[in-house]
Amino acid sequence: MTDSLLTVDQAAARLGTTARFPRRLIAERRIAFVRVGSHVRIKESALVAYIEGNTVQPIRRRSRLGRAA
């Protein structure tokens, strides 16, 4: 299986942000990236791992019986 290399603009589109956000992630070394000559690419799997690693799960609370919300 080959892992696609995404440009910064493509990664930003998948994240729903501007290109500045993935560039900042790269500069802060918060996401894995590949340098191809003078170009920077992000592996699709690295982007998925970043999203999964920063996904916050909802808190499940036990309901109080007999009380209204």
C-alpha positions as CSV (number, residue, x, y, z in Angstrom):
1,M,0.0,0.0,0.0
2,T,1.4,3.4,-0.9
3,D,0.9,6.4,1.3
4,S,-0.1,9.5,-0.6
5,L,2.0,12.7,-0.1
6,L,-0.1,15.8,0.3
7,T,0.9,19.3,-0.3
8,V,0.4,21.8,2.5
9,D,-2.6,23.2,0.7
10,Q,-4.2,19.7,0.3
11,A,-3.6,19.0,4.0
12,A,-5.2,22.3,4.9
13,A,-8.2,21.5,2.8
14,R,-8.6,18.2,4.5
15,L,-8.4,19.9,7.9
16,G,-10.7,22.6,6.9
17,T,-8.1,25.3,7.7
18,T,-5.9,27.8,5.8
19,A,-2.4,26.7,4.7
20,R,-0.9,28.6,7.7
21,F,-2.1,26.0,10.2
22,P,-0.3,22.9,8.7
23,R,2.8,25.1,8.1
24,R,2.7,26.0,11.8
25,L,2.3,22.3,12.7
26,I,5.4,21.5,10.6
27,A,7.4,24.4,12.0
28,E,6.6,23.3,15.6
29,R,7.4,19.6,14.7
30,R,3.9,18.6,15.8
31,I,3.2,16.5,12.7
32,A,5.5,14.2,10.7
33,F,6.5,15.5,7.2
34,V,8.7,14.7,4.3
35,R,11.1,17.1,2.6
36,V,11.3,16.6,-1.2
37,G,14.0,18.9,-2.3
38,S,12.8,22.3,-1.2
39,H,9.2,21.2,-1.0
40,V,7.4,19.9,2.1
41,R,4.8,17.1,1.9
42,I,2.7,15.5,4.6
43,K,1.9,11.8,4.4
44,E,-1.8,11.0,4.4
45,S,-1.3,8.5,7.2
46,A,0.5,11.2,9.3
47,L,-2.4,13.6,8.8
48,V,-4.9,10.8,9.9
49,A,-2.7,10.0,12.9
50,Y,-2.6,13.7,13.9
51,I,-6.4,14.0,13.6
52,E,-7.0,10.8,15.6
53,G,-4.4,11.8,18.3
54,N,-6.1,15.2,18.8
55,T,-9.7,13.9,18.8
56,V,-11.4,14.6,22.1
57,Q,-14.0,12.0,23.1
58,P,-17.2,13.2,24.8
59,I,-17.7,12.6,28.5
60,R,-20.3,10.1,29.4
61,R,-22.2,11.0,32.5
62,R,-24.6,8.8,34.4
63,S,-28.0,10.3,34.4
64,R,-29.5,11.1,37.8
65,L,-32.7,9.2,38.1
66,G,-35.8,11.2,38.8
67,R,-34.4,14.6,38.0
68,A,-35.1,16.7,34.9
69,A,-32.4,18.1,32.8
